[in-house]
């Protein structure tokens, strides 16, 4: 099946330094890549590579006889983030999602989950997807399952859905549904800092468990905690249709997109 997001991703690529290409492909560090290149073991399109050269999209890079892929493969992963893992790229953070995932190609997250939250996290090497999916002005849906400390009432559901005053603003109206005595689902189209926890707290409830189960058309499903999978072409093509008219540019003002929910 064709993949329109991947096709668009490849068309937008720019040349990259060869040592960075090798590093982001998970082969070695940039310094070690320079040594490999100097040793004559690296070739580009069948010719010996030079230190400092750049690689164009579509060129074939080899270390010895092995073909190395970095830019020519767009990656979008669905990850089931466990509680306790921190959404940061800082590898000095012992519990960072980057260290936890340890994926061979550099990927980053699409919309944070805070340390105490769990569930669906998308990770990709396509920055354009991140911008178009997560800009609040684009109103894309994210769905959560939330358990609180005491019984959910009709008044609580109504007030949550109509908007709650937090962080010097009122949250957007959203879809809220009771699914258990202490559990509800909520669909947001914005991502204020720890939004769901703050909304519940403002109404006298404390969150005991928070799981993201969907981002737009991508669902957590039966993916086990701590595991990841690559999105299918069907999922990516549906995602493409949902974001094709979405802006990747920031709005005049958006609330800080730090640790969410």
Buried (B, 14 or more C-beta within 10 A) or exposed (E): EEBBBBEBBBEEBEEBBBBBBBBBBEBBEBEEBBEBBEEEEBBBEEEEBEBEBEBEBEBEBBBEEEEBEBBBEBBBBBBBBBBEBBBBEEEEBEEBBBBBBEBEBBBBBBBBBBBBBBBBBBBBBBEBBBBBBBBBBBEBBBBBBBBBEEEBEEEBBEBBBEBBEBEEEEBBEBEBEBEEEBBBBBBBBBBBBBBBBBBBBBBEBEBBBBBBBBBBBBBBEEBEEEEBEEBBBEBBBBBBEBBEEBEBEEEEEBBEBEBBB
